Amino acid sequence: MTELIQSLSIPGPIPTGTSMPFWKAAQLGELALQRCSDCDAWFFYARTHCPHCWSHCVNWHAASGTGVIKSFSVVHRPGHSAWAPAAPYVIALIELKEGPTMLTQLLGDGRLSARIGQGVKLCCVPVGQFTLPFFELTGERGSA
Amino acid sequence: MMNRSMGVIAGVSELRSMRRTEGATTLDYIMDAVIQAVDDAGLDKDAVDGLLVGPQVGETPQHVPATVAEYLGMQPRMANVVDLGGASGAGMVWRAAAAIQAGMCEAVVCVLANVREAELPRSPNRNPIREFDVPFGASGANLSYALPMQRHMSEFGSTPRQFARIASIARQNAQLNPNAIFYGQPANIEDVLASPIIASPLHLFEIVMPVAGGAAVVVTSAERARSLKHPPVHLLGAGEKVTHRAISQAPSLTSGPLKPAMLQALTRAGVNAADISLLSLYDCYTIMVALTLEDAGLCATGKFGLWMDDHSFGHDGDFPMNTHGGQLGCGQADLAGGMAHVVEAVRQLRHEAGPRQIPNARTALVTGNGATVSEATALILGADE
């Protein structure tokens, strides 16, 4: 699956100055998230201000890269034709250990029989110009 | 009667659903829909002094109201874009009434229309969804409904058959609407379950068919409506709520912004959801209807399927719902698909719905939903009493 995805010509991210640390971390195989220094809330996706308290004191931190599946869908007919050769593939919402939810694709064994509540961990894969933060099953039952 | 009128829907129109419209322009469809709605209201062109349009007019990305007004030969005193996705139609109605109450204008035409060609242009897009969702293969609307649906099934034990019933009801009701794209093509629960899985757990027949079309309504004051040709259909309550844009940012996957929007509309109107004559519920996907029934308080959260087992949803049922076939039966004419729910409510409350007329229809709940279960508008409409 990983090799197949790497062979696709898919629409990649278009980072902004604000979000670039997220993509640079992914290139190093890490998940970076922002956290507000004033209200301590973690948030996703990248912003210049905390969406909870509007403080501008936000900093990037290395996140655990773990979480649980909040929901998922096995995509048989992709919305973008570039993804057609990879179908069926699994899109999932991950409730990260730090709190925020992000959307990703599941890779690795067992992905097509994934269930809500299962634990997942980061698995970064270079695709085109960028490295994307995919996730894979850990084989552990999460807590959501 | 119920609480005081916020305004009146005096005219309506809808264009027939069409799969392809090569060579046609959105502006032409807008003009068709506007002319028919203003004629239906019994107003002269020059009496319409307000214009609300949607953001997606193929011929122009900017200055949409001015472009449309110029094409129509109108010089409105109030003009604006309502950009709430599928909630735009319902969202226009209360905005028109508010503008009239503020003395800004006297009669507003609210219009949505679209063409459909084989090669649709893709707009440049730099929003967070494009950056954080699309690169993973999450393009298009289907996933934003498949993910809440999977969560609903996991959390509450709802079943594919319960969701399929919603689609089959829509197809059944569409058999009394010659404008519907699925007129002459009913589908039972087995047919829905036999249609291909597009993005699990969504089957093809649980997803709206994209079509071209258009719909418009004319809103005026209760006073002005007295001298017009149709019985007034009053706006009795309205509510709106926007909670997020990307599905990953949804505060909940099993309850949406329609919950507070419907509560506000029902409270303003002074009516109970269970007493409504017509449920005109935005139905881009089966899960949307399930969530709306639960968020309206008609049944307990997670229990829509069991509740539906005890009721019937045709024009002659105990809970008439989307008697025109909804968008699952009519096809979704882009944003006009949402406005069609307003148009059907007006037809029922005027008692001019013909073979699908609900006996003694007095009130309607109209819902609109946009983006990723994230933009919501609810209206309560009432017959003149």
Interface residues (C-beta under 8 A of the other chain):
Chain A: I10 P11 G12 P13 I14 P15 T16 S19 F44 Y45 K70 S71 F72 S73 V74 V75 H76 R77 P78 G79 H80 W83 A86 Y89 I91 L93 T101 M102 L103 T104 Q105 R115 I116 G117 V127 F130 L132 F134
Chain B: R126 P128 R130 E131 F132 D133 V134 P135 F136 G137 A138 S139 G140 A141 N142 L143 A146 L147 P148 Q150 R151 S154 E155 P196 I197 I198 A199 S200 P201 L202 A246 I247 S248 Q249 L253
